[in-house]
Amino acid sequence: MKTQAAVLWEPGTDWKLEELELDAPKYGEVKVELAASGMCHSDEHVRDGSVPVGMYPYIGGHEGAGVVTEIGPGVTSVEVGDHVALGFVPACGKCPSCAKGMSSICDLGAHVLAGVQISDGTSRHHVNGQDAGLMCLLGTFAPVTVVNEASCVKLTKDIPLDKAALVGCGVTTGWGSSVYAAGVSAGETVVVLGMGGVGCGAVQGAALAGARHVVLVDPSPFKREQATIFGATHAVATIDEALTLLQDITWGQLADKVLITVDVADGALVAPAMSLVAKGGVCVQVSVGDLAATDVTMSLFDLTAMRKTFKGAWFGNANIRFDIPHLLRLYMEGRLKLDEMITRTYSLDQVNEGYEAMRKAENVKGVIMF
């Protein structure tokens, strides 16, 4: 079949709308007609070249939900007509990581930037006669895509698909980083550095876990204003302001948990973030930055003597098969705010406009509607 897709031809250029020729799904693969695609900052990392990918042309998008319209041989987990959300990290359920309950680092995740199908290393997507790669094996910047069933999570049909698209990456990454990676407990003080889709999920995760104080740090007045909608008790512009505030509201003890969810990870931010962490507290690095960057500034004496922990989290240490339906049920019960996250919706041909709004901090979350 033929449709359209937003394609990147080389780093540093804009997304370009192109005709997409889509093959039928092969063994273990599923064709999905998408209702919506979230616009995550990770696609911006690919666009600006800080995250290199395996092939061009490259179809963006890795947050999507829709309806299964065709299945390939060997598919057992979904049927035609099923509603599914797509997880940006596939989960096989069989590798050592999955067997240990760590499906966010499933062995199949090694393929997420390669762009080709897991089953045989070839492409089902073709643009201008060339094989096209897929962001996170999904390519949700297209109305229809072919993905491996390992990326599909079956949903009940009462869940709005445009909201389901949000939990395939950003919301779950942020929520899980608070609840699982940081282990926020009732009564704790939590700081979230940066509030896009991931930071918004982190604020909500901390609030739902029962944090006493949830402090959002973001230079954008719009983001600080929005933060209170999602459960932040305080919002400040800088880390220095956060330190002064924490000294006051915690009587000098500082934050039990700090989450770094800024738009671009930077090693120079680690030391200031760690300065907000209480004795015995935890700082979780969530953001993605330049894959070639290796320099981190941190006081090792402070890390040791104050028994602090600095750790990483991928997809919030969540499990797509449990946490995606779990969070969507919280949404359906009115406890997780997804409608309020969507600042603006876009058509596919407005994808560059949506990312410009992200760069200007004008959106909490932009969503492409098909």
QUIURRA-V630321 format. One record per residue. N is the residue number from 1. NEAR is the number of other C-alpha atoms within 10 Angstrom. Layout:
BEGIN
N|NEAR ; N|NEAR
END
This chain:
BEGIN
1|8 ; 2|13 ; 3|13 ; 4|18 ; 5|28 ; 6|26 ; 7|27 ; 8|23 ; 9|17 ; 10|17 ; 11|18 ; 12|14 ; 13|11 ; 14|17 ; 15|24 ; 16|16 ; 17|18 ; 18|17 ; 19|16 ; 20|24 ; 21|19 ; 22|19 ; 23|15 ; 24|15 ; 25|20 ; 26|20 ; 27|14 ; 28|19 ; 29|24 ; 30|27 ; 31|24 ; 32|30 ; 33|22 ; 34|26 ; 35|22 ; 36|28 ; 37|34 ; 38|30 ; 39|29 ; 40|24 ; 41|23 ; 42|22 ; 43|19 ; 44|24 ; 45|20 ; 46|21 ; 47|23 ; 48|15 ; 49|16 ; 50|19 ; 51|18 ; 52|16 ; 53|20 ; 54|15 ; 55|17 ; 56|18 ; 57|21 ; 58|29 ; 59|33 ; 60|29 ; 61|28 ; 62|30 ; 63|29 ; 64|36 ; 65|32 ; 66|28 ; 67|22 ; 68|23 ; 69|16 ; 70|17 ; 71|24 ; 72|17 ; 73|11 ; 74|11 ; 75|16 ; 76|10 ; 77|12 ; 78|18 ; 79|15 ; 80|13 ; 81|13 ; 82|17 ; 83|26 ; 84|26 ; 85|29 ; 86|33 ; 87|30 ; 88|26 ; 89|29 ; 90|31 ; 91|26 ; 92|17 ; 93|17 ; 94|12 ; 95|15 ; 96|13 ; 97|16 ; 98|17 ; 99|12 ; 100|11 ; 101|14 ; 102|17 ; 103|26 ; 104|24 ; 105|22 ; 106|22 ; 107|18 ; 108|17 ; 109|19 ; 110|13 ; 111|17 ; 112|21 ; 113|19 ; 114|20 ; 115|27 ; 116|25 ; 117|24 ; 118|21 ; 119|13 ; 120|9 ; 121|10 ; 122|13 ; 123|19 ; 124|19 ; 125|27 ; 126|19 ; 127|21 ; 128|11 ; 129|9 ; 130|13 ; 131|19 ; 132|26 ; 133|30 ; 134|33 ; 135|26 ; 136|29 ; 137|30 ; 138|31 ; 139|29 ; 140|33 ; 141|32 ; 142|28 ; 143|21 ; 144|25 ; 145|27 ; 146|29 ; 147|29 ; 148|23 ; 149|24 ; 150|22 ; 151|24 ; 152|29 ; 153|23 ; 154|20 ; 155|22 ; 156|12 ; 157|12 ; 158|8 ; 159|16 ; 160|16 ; 161|21 ; 162|23 ; 163|23 ; 164|28 ; 165|30 ; 166|33 ; 167|29 ; 168|27 ; 169|26 ; 170|29 ; 171|30 ; 172|27 ; 173|30 ; 174|37 ; 175|31 ; 176|27 ; 177|33 ; 178|33 ; 179|21 ; 180|16 ; 181|25 ; 182|27 ; 183|15 ; 184|25 ; 185|19 ; 186|14 ; 187|13 ; 188|18 ; 189|25 ; 190|33 ; 191|31 ; 192|29 ; 193|28 ; 194|26 ; 195|29 ; 196|27 ; 197|29 ; 198|32 ; 199|32 ; 200|31 ; 201|29 ; 202|37 ; 203|34 ; 204|26 ; 205|26 ; 206|34 ; 207|26 ; 208|19 ; 209|18 ; 210|16 ; 211|22 ; 212|16 ; 213|23 ; 214|27 ; 215|27 ; 216|31 ; 217|27 ; 218|23 ; 219|17 ; 220|16 ; 221|14 ; 222|13 ; 223|23 ; 224|21 ; 225|13 ; 226|19 ; 227|25 ; 228|16 ; 229|15 ; 230|21 ; 231|22 ; 232|25 ; 233|17 ; 234|17 ; 235|24 ; 236|21 ; 237|17 ; 238|13 ; 239|20 ; 240|14 ; 241|12 ; 242|23 ; 243|19 ; 244|13 ; 245|18 ; 246|23 ; 247|14 ; 248|12 ; 249|13 ; 250|15 ; 251|9 ; 252|13 ; 253|15 ; 254|25 ; 255|29 ; 256|26 ; 257|28 ; 258|29 ; 259|31 ; 260|29 ; 261|27 ; 262|23 ; 263|25 ; 264|18 ; 265|18 ; 266|18 ; 267|14 ; 268|12 ; 269|16 ; 270|19 ; 271|15 ; 272|15 ; 273|22 ; 274|24 ; 275|19 ; 276|26 ; 277|27 ; 278|22 ; 279|17 ; 280|15 ; 281|20 ; 282|25 ; 283|28 ; 284|24 ; 285|22 ; 286|26 ; 287|24 ; 288|19 ; 289|17 ; 290|16 ; 291|12 ; 292|9 ; 293|11 ; 294|8 ; 295|9 ; 296|12 ; 297|12 ; 298|18 ; 299|13 ; 300|11 ; 301|9 ; 302|14 ; 303|18 ; 304|11 ; 305|10 ; 306|14 ; 307|13 ; 308|18 ; 309|17 ; 310|17 ; 311|12 ; 312|16 ; 313|22 ; 314|20 ; 315|26 ; 316|27 ; 317|24 ; 318|25 ; 319|22 ; 320|27 ; 321|20 ; 322|10 ; 323|16 ; 324|25 ; 325|19 ; 326|12 ; 327|20 ; 328|23 ; 329|15 ; 330|12 ; 331|17 ; 332|15 ; 333|10 ; 334|10 ; 335|13 ; 336|20 ; 337|22 ; 338|23 ; 339|11 ; 340|12 ; 341|22 ; 342|18 ; 343|12 ; 344|14 ; 345|18 ; 346|19 ; 347|13 ; 348|23 ; 349|17 ; 350|14 ; 351|21 ; 352|15 ; 353|14 ; 354|23 ; 355|22 ; 356|13 ; 357|15 ; 358|20 ; 359|13 ; 360|10 ; 361|19 ; 362|19 ; 363|22 ; 364|22 ; 365|28 ; 366|26 ; 367|26 ; 368|27 ; 369|16 ; 370|17
END
